[in-house]
Amino acid sequence: MLYLIYSLVRGPIVNWYPYPFLDPRVSGYGTVAVMSLVIAAAAFLFALIVAFSTRLHIAPTPAGVTGTTAAPPQPDAGTIN
């Protein structure tokens, strides 16, 4: 938020904006505000997805298992039952 304010204050002074969506000379301050809110919402949504993905309890797959059903192990021919 501070960077947005800094860019909008500094932009007219130096006649340069760091990103096209921050340049109000192109389509006005309304578009800058809308785009800034969209980007902030997308960043927040991404942060939520990342945060909640750490709470998923997915069982780890042992090495060498491909997801197919395997036959139970057979005893060795030399063993006596």
N, C-alpha and C positions, 0 to 999 in steps of 0.2 A: 504494500500500500504506500509506504514511504517512497519507494522507487518510482511509482506511478506519479505521485505528486511532484517529486524532484524532476522527473522527465518533462512533465507538463509546464513547470515553472521555468526550467532551463531551456527548453526547446525554442521558444521565441527569442530568447536572448542570443543564442548561438546559431539560430536558424537551422537547427538540425534535431531530428528525433531518432532515437536508437532503433525503433521498429516502425514499420509502415502502419500498423494498427494503432500506434500512439500518436500519429501525425494528424492533428485536427485540421490542418490546411486542406487535406484531401476531401474529407466528408463531414467535418464538424465534430464538436465535442460530444454530441449525443452518440455517435458511432463509436468514439473512443470509449465512452462509458459502458456501452453495451458489450463491446468486445472485451473490455477489461473484466466485466462481470462474468462473461462466458468463460474466459480463460481461468479466472479464479474458481468458478464452479467446477470446471473440468479437473483442475488440480486437486480440489477438495475431494471429488469423486474418486480420482485415482488414489489418493491417500487412504480413503476409506476401504477401497478394494484391497490395497496392499495390507492394511492393518487387519482386516478380517480374514485375509487369506492365511495369516499366521495362526488363526484359530481353527482352521480346518483339520480334522483328524483323519487323515488318509493313511491307511495301513501300508507300511512299506512292503515292497515286493522283494523276497529273497533273491539273491543273485542266481542267475541261471534259470529262473522260472519265467516261462513265456506266457502264462495265462491259460495254457491248455491243460486238460485233465490228464494226469499221468496215472499209469497202472501202479498199484501198490508194489513195494519192493519185494522181490522173490528171494527166498533163502538160498544160500549157496548150496551147490549140489553135494558138497562134501560134508555137510552138517547133518546130524541125526536129530530128528524131532522127538 
